[in-house]
Amino acid sequence: MAPSKAEVLLDKGSGVSNQEALIKKIVGTELVKPKKYFIPAGKSLVEEIDEASLPVAIYNWLRHTRHFSHVLISFCGDLEQRKTSKRKVVEFDASQKLPEWEIRGKQWLADKIASLMGTDFLLAVEVEKSGLFVIVDSKKDFSPESEDWLPYIELLPVKAPTF
Protein backbone atom coordinates (compact mmCIF):
# COMPACT_ATOMS: atom_id res chain seq x y z
CA MET A 1 0.00 0.00 0.00
CA ALA A 2 1.28 3.47 -0.86
CA PRO A 3 2.15 5.81 2.01
CA SER A 4 -0.20 8.67 2.68
CA LYS A 5 0.82 12.28 2.17
CA ALA A 6 0.92 12.78 5.96
CA GLU A 7 3.21 9.77 6.45
CA VAL A 8 5.62 11.03 3.81
CA LEU A 9 5.67 14.51 5.35
CA LEU A 10 6.19 13.15 8.87
CA ASP A 11 9.06 10.94 7.79
CA LYS A 12 11.99 12.41 9.71
CA GLY A 13 14.86 13.71 7.70
CA SER A 14 13.06 13.52 4.40
CA GLY A 15 12.75 17.27 3.95
CA VAL A 16 10.04 16.91 1.28
CA SER A 17 7.49 19.55 0.39
CA ASN A 18 3.75 19.03 -0.01
CA GLN A 19 4.16 18.72 -3.76
CA GLU A 20 6.90 16.10 -3.45
CA ALA A 21 4.78 14.15 -0.96
CA LEU A 22 1.88 14.10 -3.40
CA ILE A 23 4.15 12.92 -6.21
CA LYS A 24 5.52 10.11 -4.02
CA LYS A 25 1.97 9.09 -3.14
CA ILE A 26 0.89 9.00 -6.78
CA VAL A 27 3.98 7.15 -7.98
CA GLY A 28 3.70 4.66 -5.14
CA THR A 29 0.29 3.34 -6.20
CA GLU A 30 0.37 -0.15 -7.65
CA LEU A 31 -1.56 -1.27 -10.71
CA VAL A 32 -3.93 -4.15 -10.19
CA LYS A 33 -2.73 -7.25 -11.99
CA PRO A 34 -5.16 -9.78 -13.41
CA LYS A 35 -5.40 -13.08 -11.55
CA LYS A 36 -5.10 -16.11 -13.80
CA TYR A 37 -6.29 -19.53 -12.66
CA PHE A 38 -5.95 -22.66 -14.75
CA ILE A 39 -9.13 -24.72 -14.79
CA PRO A 40 -8.55 -28.27 -13.54
CA ALA A 41 -9.20 -31.22 -15.86
CA GLY A 42 -7.50 -29.68 -18.91
CA LYS A 43 -8.18 -31.80 -21.99
CA SER A 44 -10.80 -33.92 -20.21
CA LEU A 45 -12.85 -30.89 -19.12
CA VAL A 46 -15.58 -31.56 -21.69
CA GLU A 47 -16.06 -35.15 -20.49
CA GLU A 48 -15.94 -34.32 -16.77
CA ILE A 49 -18.40 -31.41 -16.67
CA ASP A 50 -21.79 -32.05 -18.19
CA GLU A 51 -24.24 -29.37 -19.30
CA ALA A 52 -26.32 -29.56 -16.09
CA SER A 53 -23.37 -28.96 -13.75
CA LEU A 54 -21.70 -26.29 -15.90
CA PRO A 55 -23.32 -23.25 -14.18
CA VAL A 56 -22.17 -24.55 -10.77
CA ALA A 57 -18.62 -25.06 -12.06
CA ILE A 58 -18.50 -21.57 -13.56
CA TYR A 59 -19.87 -20.10 -10.34
CA ASN A 60 -17.05 -21.81 -8.42
CA TRP A 61 -14.48 -20.40 -10.85
CA LEU A 62 -15.90 -16.87 -10.38
CA ARG A 63 -15.66 -17.19 -6.60
CA HIS A 64 -11.83 -17.00 -6.76
CA THR A 65 -12.10 -13.21 -6.60
CA ARG A 66 -14.75 -11.44 -4.56
CA HIS A 67 -15.10 -8.28 -6.68
CA PHE A 68 -13.90 -8.01 -10.26
CA SER A 69 -14.34 -5.68 -13.21
CA HIS A 70 -13.42 -8.02 -16.07
CA VAL A 71 -13.47 -11.79 -16.65
CA LEU A 72 -12.04 -13.91 -19.42
CA ILE A 73 -12.85 -17.63 -19.51
CA SER A 74 -10.67 -19.08 -22.23
CA PHE A 75 -10.21 -22.58 -23.56
CA CYS A 76 -7.26 -21.60 -25.73
CA GLY A 77 -3.85 -21.19 -24.11
CA ASP A 78 -2.86 -18.31 -26.39
CA LEU A 79 -5.64 -16.37 -28.10
CA GLU A 80 -3.12 -14.19 -29.95
CA GLN A 81 -1.95 -17.16 -32.07
CA ARG A 82 -5.40 -17.83 -33.53
CA LYS A 83 -7.48 -15.81 -35.93
CA THR A 84 -10.55 -14.85 -33.93
CA SER A 85 -13.77 -12.91 -34.17
CA LYS A 86 -15.37 -11.24 -31.18
CA ARG A 87 -19.03 -10.31 -30.90
CA LYS A 88 -21.31 -9.05 -28.16
CA VAL A 89 -24.13 -11.48 -27.39
CA VAL A 90 -25.59 -10.09 -24.15
CA GLU A 91 -25.97 -6.38 -23.45
CA PHE A 92 -25.62 -5.03 -19.90
CA ASP A 93 -26.69 -1.62 -18.61
CA ALA A 94 -23.28 0.09 -18.44
CA SER A 95 -24.75 3.36 -17.12
CA GLN A 96 -25.18 1.93 -13.61
CA LYS A 97 -22.56 2.60 -10.98
CA LEU A 98 -21.99 -1.10 -10.27
CA PRO A 99 -21.58 -3.86 -12.86
CA GLU A 100 -24.66 -5.96 -13.56
CA TRP A 101 -23.23 -9.05 -11.79
CA GLU A 102 -22.64 -7.06 -8.59
CA ILE A 103 -26.37 -6.27 -8.52
CA ARG A 104 -27.81 -9.61 -9.68
CA GLY A 105 -25.11 -11.90 -8.28
CA LYS A 106 -22.41 -14.23 -9.52
CA GLN A 107 -24.85 -17.13 -9.87
CA TRP A 108 -26.83 -15.10 -12.41
CA LEU A 109 -23.60 -14.33 -14.29
CA ALA A 110 -22.58 -18.00 -14.20
CA ASP A 111 -25.95 -18.98 -15.72
CA LYS A 112 -25.51 -16.41 -18.52
CA ILE A 113 -21.98 -17.64 -19.27
CA ALA A 114 -23.07 -21.30 -19.20
CA SER A 115 -25.75 -20.58 -21.79
CA LEU A 116 -23.00 -19.37 -24.16
CA MET A 117 -20.73 -22.39 -23.73
CA GLY A 118 -22.56 -24.37 -26.40
CA THR A 119 -21.33 -21.99 -29.11
CA ASP A 120 -19.49 -23.79 -31.92
CA PHE A 121 -15.70 -23.27 -32.09
CA LEU A 122 -15.75 -21.19 -28.90
CA LEU A 123 -12.33 -19.95 -27.81
CA ALA A 124 -13.35 -17.69 -24.92
CA VAL A 125 -16.12 -15.80 -23.16
CA GLU A 126 -15.31 -12.28 -22.04
CA VAL A 127 -17.30 -10.38 -19.43
CA GLU A 128 -17.13 -6.60 -19.36
CA LYS A 129 -19.33 -3.97 -17.76
CA SER A 130 -21.02 -3.38 -21.12
CA GLY A 131 -21.93 -7.02 -21.74
CA LEU A 132 -20.91 -10.59 -22.57
CA PHE A 133 -18.72 -11.28 -25.57
CA VAL A 134 -17.92 -14.56 -27.29
CA ILE A 135 -14.61 -15.07 -29.06
CA VAL A 136 -14.79 -17.77 -31.73
CA ASP A 137 -12.19 -19.31 -34.02
CA SER A 138 -12.44 -17.88 -37.53
CA LYS A 139 -10.82 -20.97 -39.09
CA LYS A 140 -13.36 -23.20 -37.31
CA ASP A 141 -10.89 -25.91 -36.35
CA PHE A 142 -10.64 -25.44 -32.57
CA SER A 143 -11.72 -28.36 -30.36
CA PRO A 144 -10.68 -30.08 -27.10
CA GLU A 145 -8.27 -32.19 -29.18
CA SER A 146 -6.36 -29.07 -30.34
CA GLU A 147 -2.78 -28.68 -29.16
CA ASP A 148 -3.41 -25.24 -27.64
CA TRP A 149 -6.44 -26.39 -25.57
CA LEU A 150 -5.62 -24.99 -22.11
CA PRO A 151 -8.67 -23.75 -20.17
CA TYR A 152 -8.14 -20.88 -17.74
CA ILE A 153 -10.02 -18.01 -16.14
CA GLU A 154 -8.59 -14.52 -15.79
CA LEU A 155 -10.17 -12.06 -13.36
CA LEU A 156 -9.31 -8.39 -12.85
CA PRO A 157 -9.94 -7.66 -9.15
CA VAL A 158 -11.24 -4.32 -7.89
CA LYS A 159 -11.87 -2.86 -4.47
CA ALA A 160 -15.15 -3.70 -2.82
CA PRO A 161 -17.90 -1.19 -3.62
CA THR A 162 -18.84 1.09 -0.76
CA PHE A 163 -22.42 2.00 -0.04
Sequence and secondary structure as in RCSB ss.txt:
>XXXX:A:sequence
MAPSKAEVLLDKGSGVSNQEALIKKIVGTELVKPKKYFIPAGKSLVEEIDEASLPVAIYNWLRHTRHFSHVLISF
CGDLEQRKTSKRKVVEFDASQKLPEWEIRGKQWLADKIASLMGTDFLLAVEVEKSGLFVIVDSKKDFSPESEDWL
PYIELLPVKAPTF
>XXXX:A:secstr
    HHHHHHSTT    HHHHHHHHHHT      EEEE TTGGGHHHHS TTTHHHHHHHHHTTSSSEEEEEEEE
ES GGGS EEEEEEEE  TTSSS HHHHH HHHHHHHHHHHTT TTEEEEEEETTEEEEEEESSS   TTSTTEE
EEEEEEE      
